[in-house]
Amino acid sequence: MKKIALAAVLSLAASSAFAGGAATPTVAPEVTATTSSSAGGMVVPLLLLLVVAAVASSN
């Protein structure tokens, strides 16, 4: 009788443990944020233009 009771308890525990089945884990995609300045790539050429203008006006 003890073996039948043990088998019944194990079968109930196993059926509730595997009721949902094996679910594959889902991984959220990585979010990458890029920052850009409002000037873009204009800072260096503008500084170069200011230097050239300063040199030209000093002569």
N, C-alpha and C positions, 0 to 999 in steps of 0.2 A: 504494500500500500504506500509506503514511503517513496518508493521509486516512481510510482505513478504520479504522486503529488509533486515530486521534484521535476519530473518531465513536464507536467502541466505548467508549473511555475516558469521553467526555463523557456518553454514554447511561447508563453505569453510575453515574457521579457524580450525574447528575440523578435517577436512580431511587432512589438511597439518600437523597438530600437531601429528596425529596418523598415518601418512603415513608409517613410518618405523616399527611400532609395538613396543611392549615392548621388549627390548633387555636385556638379562641377562648380568650383569657385569662380566668381566673376571678379575681374580686376578692373578698377576704374582707370581710364586713361589719364596719363599725366598731363597737367595743364601747365604750359610754359608761357610766361608773359614776356614780351619784348618791349623794352622802353625805347622810344625814339625822341630825340629833342625836336623842338619845333623848327629849329634852324636846319636840321638835316645835316648835310655835309658842307654847309656854307660858311662856317666859322673860320676855317683856315684860309680859304681864298679871300675872304673879306679882310682878315688881318694882313695878309700879304699885300692886298691892294692899298690898305692904309699905310703900310710901311713904304711902298713904292711912291705913293702920293706925298708922303712926308719928305722922302729923299728928293723927289723932283721939285718940291716947293722950296727946299732949303738952298738950292743952287741958284 
